[in-house]
Amino acid sequence: MLYTQMENFAEAELFYSRSIRISEHTLGSDHPQTTNALMNLAYRYLDNGKTDKAADLASRVNLGEENHLADVLSFTSEQQRLVFQLTVNPYSLPARLNMSQVLAQTILRRKGVVLDSLLEDRLISQASEKPEQREIIAELLIARQRLMQVSLEAPKYPVEDARERRDTEKKRISNRVDELEAGLARQVAGLGKARRALSITVEQVRRASGRTRR
């Protein structure tokens, strides 16, 4: 950051590249801190006139932020979601790069995943009225919280052993979340779909809109 403020962008670029390697090695490629490091480097590429390299990183940043948003929405309250939204700005980088397609898809998917999560909240609320489903839902919410916690926590040293243990626990909890969601989905239609918006593309919306007009 100091080199950036000094407008020594080449030196800043080297340090940001190093921070990405450290973050990926220590926390993993899907960690929000890694995504933030990628974003920092993308901006330095812009400062150095390396637009193509910045655009390549922008797509990785966008994917990481989308997945993190879906994780946050899977267990937090409405108030916590509003607070989280104030901490992110997913539109600045693609806007500076004039990546209209990426910008449109970012807007589309963010709005979609929020709506999906609200619909899922309603389904869970309705399902929790039944005693036989209440315990499953409680366990599901706890499992989602723990999965998020494990995904965000930094491993203790030695790094390789800690990362292996963390990845094993993430896989175990993730499998349990899938089992719980699958069990509820068989009883509650539409449950477990909070990430479906992340598979929608702008082109699909265009085609659907064209069919509607016709």
Secondary structure, DSSP 8 states (H G I E B T S, - for coil): -HHHHTT-HHHHHHHHHHHHHHHHHHT-TTSHHHHHHHHHHHHHHHHTT-HHHHHHHHHHHHHHHHHHHHHHHTT--HHHHHHHHTT--TTHHHHHTT-HHHHHHHHHHHHHHHHHHHHHHHHHHHHTTSHHHHHHHHHHHHHHHHHHHHHHS---SSHHHHHHHHHHHHHHHHHHHHHHHHHHHTTSTTTT-TTGGGG--HHHHHHHHHHHH-
